[in-house]
Amino acid sequence: MSAEFVIGLAGQALFTVLKVSAPMLVIGLVVGLLVSIFQATTQIQEQTLAFIPKIVAVFLAILVFGPWILNTMVDFTGHLLGNLANYIG
């Protein structure tokens, strides 16, 4: 196995992880920002108010983006196994 092959494979894996996790991270960020703005304007400093909406939003994002995440991971795994089979064989 050459170094270029391993580095390319690691790059593809990192890109896939970033692509798959991006929807949940962005939705969590937006909901957290909105809750922070709400807390700042109403001066409510309840700690659970910051966590519960983010947890629910990320859970809903997983439900909505789940099929796309699964397809992305299956495609990556297929390409990975195909590349290994071509490299070894």
Buried (B, 14 or more C-beta within 10 A) or exposed (E): EEEEEEEEBEEBEEEBEEBBEEBBEEBBEEBBEEBEEEBEEEEEEEEEBBEEBBEEBBEEBEEEBEEEBEEBBEEBEEEBEEBEEEEEE
